[in-house]
Structure formats: structure tokens, C-alpha cells
Amino acid sequence: MKKILFSVSLLCALCACGSSDDDEKDMTYPEISEQGITANPIDCKVYHRGETIPFCYVFTDNDELGKYNIEVHHNFDHHTHSTSATTCSMDDVKEAQNPWVFNQDFNIPGGQKSFSAREDIKIPTNIDTGDYHFMIRLTDKAGWQQIKSVAIKIVE
């Protein structure tokens, strides 16, 4: 009986001395914000082939930001990513011949809880015109991710 009592006491003591990381874990998604800036791109914005898209958003996190990704892909089939309630006028459904595909990661300096992201994204001159999605993926240091999909149009 003394062995059982000693074992239970030892187990309780070890549990009381152990640390719990649960209270310290980041369980909050980062945020992609337009507050206080002129965000770009925004839904339904029209760009011309050969132009530059001046990307500008503010990223925030409760603990620490990690990195972000910008992806551009065609929306000639009218698919959706359901991150915006805005409806833009769309061209007719069509087959892609030479669509623009852009996908690049960008690092955020360590220790940042807020970051003003600015990039110039050059639109190629020889791509299909039409409807595109401009995707922003923001990941914090803990691995939580927020996604924003912006519907844009590229014309001649």
C-alpha cells in the first residue's frame, strides 16, 4: 500500500512540476487588412497586359508573422475561392491558351507582429486576357494561414 501511495504522490508531484505549452501556443489566425492604406489589388480592378500591379496590404498577427505568398491564376472557368462577397462582371467561359501563372513566396522579417507588404508584380505582355484570381496567402510563425482571393481582369 505504501508503494502505491508513494507512486501516486510521485506522479502528482511530477505533473505539478511539468510545464504546459498549451497556454503559450499561438492559436490565432493572422490577418490580411486594408485598414489605413489604399489596398491593391481589390476586387473587380482592371489591368492591362504589360502593366505592373502595385501590391499593397497590411499583415498582422497576435504573436509573430511568418511569410506570405502571392499567386495569380486564370478564372476562365468561373471557379470561386469564396473569400469575397463582391461579384464582378465576368467574360464568357473559355479555354486557356496562354494563361498567366504567377506563384512566389515572400519572407517577413523575424519578430514582426505587423508588416506593410508592398510588391510590384509585372503582368506579362503575351498572356491570355480575361478573368484572373489574385491570391494572397499569409502564414504566421505558428503555421496558421489566412487566404484572400481578389478577382481581377486583365485586358489588352
C-alpha positions as CSV (number, residue, x, y, z in Angstrom):
1,M,0.0,0.0,0.0
2,K,2.9,2.4,0.8
3,K,4.3,1.7,-2.7
4,I,1.1,2.6,-4.3
5,L,0.7,5.8,-2.2
6,F,4.3,6.8,-2.9
7,S,3.8,6.2,-6.7
8,V,0.6,8.2,-6.8
9,S,2.3,11.1,-4.8
10,L,5.4,11.0,-7.1
11,L,3.1,11.1,-10.2
12,C,1.2,14.1,-8.8
13,A,4.4,15.9,-8.0
14,L,5.8,15.3,-11.4
15,C,2.6,16.5,-13.1
16,A,2.6,19.7,-10.9
17,C,6.2,20.5,-11.8
18,G,5.8,19.9,-15.5
19,S,5.2,22.9,-17.8
20,S,2.3,23.1,-20.2
21,D,2.9,24.7,-23.6
22,D,-0.9,24.8,-24.2
23,D,-1.1,28.3,-22.6
24,E,1.7,29.6,-24.8
25,K,0.7,28.2,-28.2
26,D,-0.4,30.6,-30.8
27,M,-4.0,29.6,-31.8
28,T,-4.9,32.7,-33.7
29,Y,-5.0,33.2,-37.5
30,P,-3.0,36.1,-38.9
31,E,-5.0,38.9,-40.7
32,I,-4.8,40.5,-44.1
33,S,-6.0,44.0,-43.8
34,E,-6.9,47.0,-45.9
35,Q,-7.2,49.3,-42.9
36,G,-5.4,52.6,-43.0
37,I,-4.0,52.1,-46.6
38,T,-5.0,52.1,-50.2
39,A,-5.1,48.3,-50.6
40,N,-4.2,46.9,-54.0
41,P,-5.4,44.9,-55.9
42,I,-9.1,45.0,-55.0
43,D,-12.0,43.1,-56.4
44,C,-13.0,43.9,-60.0
45,K,-9.9,46.0,-60.7
46,V,-8.9,46.0,-64.4
47,Y,-5.2,45.9,-65.5
48,H,-3.6,45.9,-68.9
49,R,-1.1,43.4,-70.2
50,G,2.4,44.8,-69.6
51,E,1.4,46.9,-66.6
52,T,2.5,46.4,-63.0
53,I,0.2,45.5,-60.2
54,P,1.4,47.5,-57.2
55,F,0.5,45.0,-54.4
56,C,-0.1,46.7,-51.0
57,Y,-1.7,45.1,-47.9
58,V,-1.1,45.2,-44.2
59,F,-0.5,41.9,-42.4
60,T,-0.9,41.5,-38.6
61,D,-0.7,38.7,-36.1
62,N,-1.1,38.4,-32.3
63,D,2.3,36.7,-31.9
64,E,4.6,36.7,-35.0
65,L,4.2,36.8,-38.7
66,G,6.0,34.2,-40.9
67,K,5.7,34.7,-44.7
68,Y,3.3,35.4,-47.5
69,N,2.6,34.0,-50.9
70,I,1.2,35.7,-54.0
71,E,-0.4,33.5,-56.7
72,V,-2.2,34.6,-59.8
73,H,-4.1,32.1,-62.0
74,H,-6.8,32.3,-64.6
75,N,-10.5,32.1,-63.8
76,F,-11.7,31.4,-67.3
77,D,-13.9,28.6,-65.9
78,H,-15.6,30.9,-63.3
79,H,-14.5,28.8,-60.3
80,T,-14.6,30.5,-56.9
81,H,-12.4,30.7,-53.7
82,S,-15.3,32.2,-51.6
83,T,-13.2,34.8,-49.7
84,S,-15.2,37.8,-51.0
85,A,-18.9,38.6,-51.3
86,T,-18.2,41.0,-54.2
87,T,-19.5,40.0,-57.6
88,C,-17.6,41.3,-60.6
89,S,-18.7,41.2,-64.3
90,M,-17.1,38.2,-66.0
91,D,-16.2,37.3,-69.5
92,D,-17.7,34.2,-71.1
93,V,-16.2,30.8,-70.0
94,K,-13.3,29.9,-72.3
95,E,-10.4,27.6,-72.7
96,A,-7.0,28.8,-71.6
97,Q,-4.4,29.1,-74.4
98,N,-1.6,31.0,-72.7
99,P,-2.8,31.9,-69.2
100,W,-0.7,33.9,-66.7
101,V,0.6,31.7,-63.8
102,F,2.5,33.5,-61.0
103,N,3.4,32.0,-57.7
104,Q,6.0,33.4,-55.4
105,D,6.8,33.3,-51.6
106,F,8.0,36.4,-49.7
107,N,9.6,36.4,-46.3
108,I,8.6,38.7,-43.5
109,P,11.5,39.8,-41.2
110,G,11.5,37.9,-37.9
111,G,9.7,39.2,-34.8
112,Q,7.1,41.2,-36.7
113,K,3.5,41.5,-35.5
114,S,2.6,44.0,-38.2
115,F,4.0,44.3,-41.7
116,S,3.2,46.5,-44.6
117,A,3.6,44.3,-47.7
118,R,4.5,46.0,-51.0
119,E,5.5,44.3,-54.2
120,D,5.4,45.2,-57.8
121,I,4.0,42.3,-59.8
122,K,4.7,42.7,-63.6
123,I,1.9,41.4,-65.9
124,P,3.4,39.6,-68.9
125,T,2.5,41.1,-72.3
126,N,1.8,37.8,-74.1
127,I,-0.8,36.2,-71.8
128,D,-4.5,35.5,-72.3
129,T,-6.7,38.4,-71.4
130,G,-9.7,37.7,-69.1
131,D,-10.7,37.0,-65.6
132,Y,-8.0,36.1,-63.0
133,H,-7.7,35.4,-59.3
134,F,-5.0,37.2,-57.3
135,M,-4.5,35.1,-54.3
136,I,-2.8,36.2,-51.1
137,R,-1.7,33.6,-48.5
138,L,-0.4,34.8,-45.2
139,T,1.2,32.4,-42.7
140,D,2.2,33.2,-39.2
141,K,5.2,31.7,-37.4
142,A,3.0,29.1,-35.8
143,G,1.8,27.9,-39.2
144,W,-1.8,29.4,-39.2
145,Q,-2.8,30.7,-42.6
146,Q,-5.2,33.3,-43.8
147,I,-6.2,33.5,-47.5
148,K,-7.7,36.3,-49.5
149,S,-8.8,35.9,-53.1
150,V,-9.2,39.0,-55.3
151,A,-11.0,38.9,-58.6
152,I,-9.2,41.0,-61.3
153,K,-9.4,41.3,-65.0
154,I,-6.6,41.6,-67.5
155,V,-7.3,43.3,-70.8
156,E,-5.2,44.2,-73.9
